[in-house]
Amino acid sequence: MTNTFKIKNQFLPRTFYSLAIIILLVSYEGCDNDPNPKTELEKLPPATQEGKNTFGCLVNGKAWVTKTSIDAVAFYQEGVFQLGAQIEEINREQGIGLAKSFGIEEGVLYDFIHTP
């Protein structure tokens, strides 16, 4: 009986310490220790004119970025320009859309914030 107790007693601390080390390493990996975290503006995809199928904007000062190109759509048809995107995650489903319903000219900058 004493031999069995010694074996169990020696096995238990090793197992406990091994599990404790694994748990500490895994929990440390989940920490965000970036000394220079990105600003909300830096989280947006770069602006392009090549049709790279990316979408991002600031909503109330927070970065709102789609994960895949399937989640964003833009088209111009019969004088209407429409832009839309969605984010679907666990416990989070959001969408954003924008439409301009008069002619759009190439090379003209449009202000969607101050348009009456």
N, C-alpha and C positions, 0 to 999 in steps of 0.2 A: 504494500500500500504506500509506503514512503517513497519508493522508486517512481511510482506513477505520479505522485504529487510533485516530485522534483521535476519530472519531465514536463508536466503541465505548467508548472511555475516558471520554468525557463522559456517555454514556448510563448506564454502569454505576453511577457514584456516585449519580446522581439516583434510579435504580431502587432501589438499596440503601437510601438514606436514606428514601425513600418507604415501602418495605416495613418498615423498622425503626420508623418512626413509627406506621404502622398496627398493627403487632404490639404496640407499647407501649400504644397507646390501647385496643386490645381487651383486653389483659391487665389494664390498670388498671380497666376496667369490671367485671371479674370479682372485684375485691377488695371485701371487706366492710369499709368504713371508717366504719361507723356509730359515732359517739362514744357513743351510749346504746343498746347492744344490749338487746333484750328479754330479760326473765327467762323461765325455762321456764314459769312460771305465766302470764305475759303472752302467751305464744304460743298459749294455749288459746282457743277461741272463747268469746264471752260466754255466760253462763248465760241460758237463756230458758225461758219456759213457754208459748210460742206455737207449738211444733212446727216450728222452722226447719230441721230435719233436719241439724243439725251434731253433731259428736261430737269430744270431746277429753278426755284425762285425763293424769295424770302416772304414768309407769311408771318406778319406780326413780329418781324425781326428774327425769326427762326428759319433755318434752311429746310426747304421742302423739296426733296429729290426723289425721282422715280428710280426703281432698281433696274428695270429692263426697258428696252425700246418698245415693247408691246404696251406698256403702261402710258404712252403718250401719243397724241395724234394732232396733226395740224393739216388744214387744207383750205383752199380758196376755190369757191365755186359760186357762180352767178352773182358776183359782187359781194359775197360774204366770206370773210376770213374767220375761221374758227380754230381755236387752240384748246386742247384739254389734256388732262393727265389724272391719273389715279394712283393711290397707294393702298394696297391690300395686304395687311399683315394680321397676325393674331391680335384680336381685340382692337384693331385699328383699320378702318376703311374710310378713306377720304378722297375727295375729288376736287378738282379746280378747273374752271373753264373761263374762256374769254372769247368774245365775238365782236367783230367790227363789221357793221352791215352796210358800208358804202365802199366805193371803189378804192382800191389800194394801188399806189403807183410805185414802181421800182425805184430805189434810191432815195425814197422819202422816209424820214424818221418820224414815227408816230408816238405821241405821248398818251399812254393809256391811263395815266394817273390823273392828269388835269383836263381830260377831254370832257366837254359839257354833256 
